[in-house]
Amino acid sequence: MSQQEPIREMICISCPLGCHLSLYKDENDELTVTGNKCKRGVVYAEEEYYAPKRVVTCTCPAESEVFPRLPVRTTTSLPKEHIDALLRAAYALTVKPPVACGEVLIENFEGTGVDLIASMSLGAEQ
């Protein structure tokens, strides 16, 4: 029996080891992960293959002469298929000071349970 080619290769980012993972599918369409040195590698590879997510960071326009753009981020990882829409919504949003670091600017984006929050405080005087 010849060695099957992996359907995908990736580097795990779940821990500092950075394992080189290879993903294979068997005749029953079951996913197998090799190359991981800990259990988190399998979980990471399966999520990245079936439902990839990312924490999103960007900036929003702000009504401030000192800080014309406010850094923002998602509270947790957002499914990749929602990222473009979130960025469009964030760029269309204009933040009016005062705003506190961690303040929710967009709640439960598109029903994903992910909020967009301020990454910095802006006082009324800024």
Secondary structure, DSSP 8 states (H G I E B T S, - for coil): ------SEEEE--SSTT--EEEEEE-TT--EEEES-SSHHHHHHHHHHHHS-EE--EEEEEBS-SS-SEEEEEESS-EEGGGHHHHHHHHHH--B-S-B-TT-EEE-SGGGSS--EEESS-B-TT-
